[in-house]
Amino acid sequence: MAKKGQSTATLRMKHAGELLQQDFLDELGISQSQLANAIGVPRSRISAICKAERPITMDTAIRLGKALGTTAQFWMNLQNEYDLREAKRLHDYADIHTLVAHNTLTVDAR
């Protein structure tokens, strides 16, 4: 929720690891070591994710989903949204112009 006088567009998007720490580990009383042991990864991986020093990979997302009763897609969506916002914050894409009026994606089902 935006604070008074602050638009939601200017709010900093939290890294998926910050949400992992605050909304799951802290809320559930689970330590980083307990989570790491439960999902079979080094504690350093969980620590780096929670400090926003490392992204959540697909492998870790699957493990988190199973252990925390969510889905891998939940964790990937959080990470992807963060990554997109960070890219837009760090780079200026104004000089890129559309080459094609619309994009048609065809999937070969063979």
C-alpha positions in Angstrom: 0.0 0.0 0.0 1.3 3.4 -0.9 2.0 5.8 1.9 0.3 9.2 1.9 1.6 11.4 -0.9 3.4 8.4 -2.5 2.1 6.9 -5.7 2.2 3.1 -6.2 4.3 3.6 -9.3 7.2 5.0 -7.2 7.2 2.3 -4.6 10.2 0.0 -4.7 9.3 -3.5 -5.7 10.6 -6.0 -3.1 12.9 -8.8 -4.2 11.3 -12.2 -4.0 13.8 -13.1 -1.3 12.7 -10.2 0.9 9.2 -11.5 0.7 10.4 -15.0 1.4 12.0 -13.8 4.6 9.3 -11.4 5.8 6.1 -13.1 4.7 7.0 -16.7 5.1 10.1 -17.4 7.3 9.4 -14.7 9.9 5.6 -15.2 9.9 6.0 -19.0 10.2 8.9 -18.9 12.7 11.1 -20.9 10.3 14.9 -20.2 10.2 16.8 -19.9 7.0 18.8 -23.0 8.1 15.6 -25.0 8.6 14.3 -24.0 5.2 17.6 -24.9 3.5 17.7 -28.3 5.2 14.0 -29.0 4.3 14.5 -28.2 0.6 18.0 -29.6 0.2 20.0 -26.5 -0.6 22.9 -24.8 1.1 22.0 -22.3 3.8 24.2 -19.7 1.9 21.7 -19.9 -1.0 18.7 -19.1 1.2 20.7 -16.3 2.9 21.7 -14.7 -0.4 18.2 -14.9 -1.7 16.7 -13.3 1.4 19.3 -10.5 1.3 18.3 -9.9 -2.4 21.9 -10.8 -3.5 20.8 -13.8 -5.6 17.6 -14.4 -7.7 15.3 -17.3 -7.2 16.0 -19.9 -9.8 13.5 -22.3 -11.3 15.0 -25.1 -9.2 14.7 -23.1 -6.0 11.2 -22.0 -7.0 10.1 -25.6 -7.3 11.6 -26.5 -3.9 10.1 -23.4 -2.2 6.7 -24.2 -3.7 6.7 -27.7 -2.4 8.0 -26.8 1.1 5.9 -23.7 1.7 2.6 -24.8 0.1 2.7 -22.4 -2.8 3.7 -23.0 -6.4 6.9 -22.6 -8.4 5.1 -20.2 -10.6 4.3 -18.0 -7.6 8.1 -17.6 -6.8 9.0 -17.1 -10.5 6.3 -14.5 -10.9 7.7 -12.5 -8.0 11.3 -12.8 -9.3 10.3 -11.9 -12.9 8.3 -8.9 -11.8 11.2 -7.7 -9.7 13.7 -8.2 -12.6 11.5 -6.4 -15.1 11.1 -3.4 -12.8 14.8 -3.3 -12.0 15.7 -3.4 -15.8 13.2 -0.5 -16.5 14.6 1.4 -13.5 18.2 1.0 -14.6 18.0 1.4 -18.3 16.4 3.9 -20.7 14.5 2.1 -23.5 13.1 5.3 -25.1 15.3 5.1 -28.1 14.0 1.6 -29.1 11.4 1.8 -31.9 8.9 -0.8 -32.9 10.0 -2.7 -36.1 6.8 -4.7 -36.5 3.2 -3.5 -36.0 2.2 -6.6 -34.1 3.9 -9.8 -33.0 2.5 -13.1 -34.0 3.8 -16.1 -32.2 3.3 -19.5 -33.9 4.1 -22.6 -31.9 4.9 -25.7 -33.8 3.3 -28.6 -31.9 5.4 -31.3 -33.5 
